[in-house]
């Protein structure tokens, strides 16, 4: 009887040490690296992380120029690196992200269309990989502009389910 209680208690303890998250795959085994929906239990701690924008990749270039920030892929990688640093402080990682919204400005080099492909090249280094298979629910939008000014092409915000 003591063994049963010990196993039950340790199982309960172990399950409470992780956020209770269910990720629902896209229909028809679609390999696109997002979840159709993500479900969390009411006792899960949620972190609503403010949007992050890229920092300069070439601080010697004219401030606000395309060389200053880089293309969409470069900017997205920069933003993900900034999230990585913030996540460390918050005690979470990319596997804990359950929802993401991506705001992209049209790239002048692409005739004013957002560079979704460039964003995806960066995104797939962090989500749906062998090392980090968890995929968030996600939306991506083309917008007219960001508060950061010209040639800033991306802002990303995330919701995280924090393990307890």
C-alpha positions in Angstrom: 0.0 0.0 0.0 2.8 2.4 0.8 4.4 1.7 -2.6 1.1 2.5 -4.3 0.8 5.8 -2.4 4.4 6.7 -3.1 4.0 6.0 -6.9 0.8 8.0 -7.0 2.3 10.9 -5.1 5.4 11.0 -7.3 3.3 10.8 -10.5 1.2 13.7 -9.2 4.3 15.7 -8.4 5.9 15.0 -11.8 2.7 15.9 -13.7 2.5 19.2 -11.8 6.1 20.0 -12.7 5.2 20.6 -16.3 2.5 22.8 -17.9 -0.4 20.7 -19.1 -0.5 21.4 -22.8 -2.1 19.5 -25.6 -1.1 20.4 -29.2 -3.6 19.5 -31.9 -1.9 18.7 -35.2 -3.1 20.1 -38.6 -5.5 17.8 -40.4 -4.4 15.1 -42.9 -0.9 14.9 -41.5 0.0 18.3 -42.9 3.7 18.9 -42.2 3.4 22.7 -41.9 5.2 23.6 -38.6 2.3 25.0 -36.7 -0.4 23.5 -34.5 -4.1 23.7 -35.5 -4.9 24.5 -31.8 -3.2 24.4 -28.5 -5.0 23.5 -25.3 -3.9 24.3 -21.7 -5.6 23.4 -18.4 -7.0 26.2 -16.2 -4.2 25.8 -13.6 -1.4 26.5 -16.2 0.6 29.7 -15.8 0.4 31.8 -18.9 2.9 34.4 -19.9 1.8 37.0 -22.4 5.2 38.2 -23.8 5.1 41.6 -25.5 6.2 41.9 -29.1 9.9 42.0 -29.8 11.5 43.7 -32.8 15.0 43.3 -34.2 18.0 45.2 -33.1 20.6 46.3 -35.7 22.7 43.7 -37.4 25.1 46.3 -38.7 25.3 49.2 -36.3 27.8 51.0 -38.6 25.2 51.3 -41.3 22.9 54.3 -41.6 20.3 54.0 -38.8 17.0 52.7 -40.2 18.5 51.5 -43.5 18.0 48.0 -44.9 21.7 47.3 -44.1 21.1 48.4 -40.5 18.4 45.8 -39.9 18.9 43.2 -42.7 16.3 41.3 -44.6 13.3 39.5 -43.1 15.1 36.3 -42.3 17.9 38.1 -40.6 15.5 40.2 -38.6 13.5 37.2 -37.6 16.6 35.4 -36.4 17.6 38.5 -34.5 14.1 38.6 -32.8 14.3 34.9 -31.9 17.7 35.4 -30.3 16.2 38.3 -28.3 13.4 36.0 -27.1 15.9 33.3 -26.2 17.6 35.8 -23.8 14.2 36.9 -22.3 13.0 33.3 -22.0 16.1 32.4 -19.9 15.2 35.1 -17.4 11.6 33.9 -17.3 12.5 30.2 -16.9 10.9 29.0 -20.1 12.1 28.0 -23.6 10.7 27.8 -27.2 9.1 24.5 -26.4 6.8 26.3 -24.0 5.4 28.7 -26.6 1.7 28.0 -27.3 0.7 31.0 -29.4 2.5 33.3 -31.7 1.5 36.4 -33.7 3.9 37.6 -36.4 3.5 41.1 -37.9 5.5 41.7 -41.1 5.9 44.9 -43.1 6.1 44.5 -46.9 9.7 44.4 -48.0 10.6 47.1 -50.6 13.0 44.7 -52.2 10.0 42.4 -52.8 7.7 45.0 -54.3 6.1 45.7 -51.0 5.0 42.1 -50.2 5.9 40.5 -46.9 8.7 38.0 -47.1 6.9 35.0 -45.5 9.5 32.6 -46.9 12.3 34.5 -45.2 10.4 34.4 -41.9 9.8 30.7 -42.3 13.6 30.0 -42.8 14.2 31.5 -39.4 11.1 30.1 -37.7 11.9 26.5 -38.7 15.2 26.7 -36.8 13.3 27.1 -33.6 10.0 25.2 -34.0 9.1 21.8 -35.3 12.7 20.6 -35.2 14.0 17.3 -33.9 15.5 19.1 -30.9 12.4 21.2 -30.3 9.3 19.5 -31.9 6.6 21.6 -30.2 4.7 23.9 -32.6 2.6 26.8 -31.4 -0.7 28.0 -32.8 0.3 30.9 -35.0 -0.9 33.8 -37.2 1.1 35.9 -39.5 0.0 39.3 -40.9 1.2 41.9 -43.3 0.9 45.3 -41.8 1.6 48.9 -43.0 4.4 49.6 -40.6 6.0 49.2 -37.2 6.8 51.8 -34.6 10.5 51.1 -35.1 10.5 53.0 -38.4 11.6 52.3 -41.9 13.1 48.9 -42.9 12.1 47.3 -39.7 10.2 44.4 -41.2 9.0 42.2 -38.3 7.6 42.1 -34.8 6.7 38.9 -33.0 4.7 38.4 -29.8 4.2 35.1 -28.0 2.1 33.4 -25.3 4.0 30.9 -23.2 2.7 28.1 -20.9 5.1 28.1 -18.0 6.0 24.7 -16.4 5.5 24.9 -12.6 
